[in-house]
Amino acid sequence: GARSSSPVARMGVVHAGGGGPLFSDGPLAASPSDAAAAPSSGTSLRGPTLGPPIAARRCRVVVTSAGTAPDVTAVERIFRQCVVEGVRAPSGVPEQPVGHAEALRGATNRLEAAKALRPGADYYVAIESCVLEVDVPWPSRGQEASAASSARAPNAALSPGHGAERRHLDVGWVLLERCSGAGADASVPPLRAAVPSCGVELPAGDVETAREQGFAKQTAAAAVSERVGLLEGRDPHSWLTAGRRGRDALLAEAVAVALGQVERAGRVRQLQQAPGPAAVKTLPETKGMRARLFGSVASGLGAHT
């Protein structure tokens, strides 16, 4: 088949899992396992003698978040052929961000700090969760229901004949950046995508408990885990969804979407930087890529018309 242009597919290296901590502080020293070992010269083989293996460059992914195990697992689910490193980096926002803007600011701060602590990686992934307050409308049933809805959500914008109920969702923002790795041209800007995970509703009482304790040091998800006594500590998502989705599964979907958007943007950039028609004849893969790209765009436009 055609050779993939994605660095993840091109750098066919199996992820090297280790027994070290998921997240570490500061720069990481190179591991001896990163170098490919050649077989001993005295090995007897049937048939042609095999030469030393070609040392493949490992694809490096650095992930930074609040430091929970599901965050690293989510990234490993998508970057199966890369080495995933966790690093602690400050967010510059409260422990429990509220709203999309605060979460994205925290993710951006973590990502920039991770780039300084672990330079030269191919991908950087920052994860920041937030509490999102939404007013869910529901049909009113007479004057009593209308009064009850107003008491539940006094500040909600109500549509005629409808009430609303205040809900709290836990949403994880994934900020993914693709660089060119060590020794790359610094003049080429990286590609970056921001994608939210599917929101999971949090019990209102636990959100208020965390708010009373202070969002600067307590998260609503941790309040849920503490109340019900979950062993996984800060990951109540599996319990909240009756075992259907854990935090790692929810975040993995967002990581996959972010990676896909970055890859698409990379193809568009490659087409924009492609040589003129005379030189395209020597690059048949560029012409095929252009046909696939614009064909997918045309089909996508047709689906929305």
Secondary structure, 3 states (H helix, E strand, C coil): CCCCCCHHHHCCCCCCCCCCCCEECCCCCCCHHHCCCCCCCCCCCCCCCCCCCCCCCCCEEEEECCCCHHHHHHHHHHCCCCEEEEECCCCCCCCCCECHHHHHHHHHHHHHHHHHHCCCCCEEEEEEEEEEEEEEEEECCHHHHHHHHHHHCCCCCCCCCEEEEEEEEEEEEEEEEECCCCCCCCCCCCEEEEEECCCEEECHHHHHHHHHHCCCCCCHHHHHHHHHCCCCCCCCHHHHCCCCCCHHHHHHHHHHHHHHHHHHHHHHHHHHCCCCHHHHCCCHHHHHHHHHHHHHHHHHHHHCC
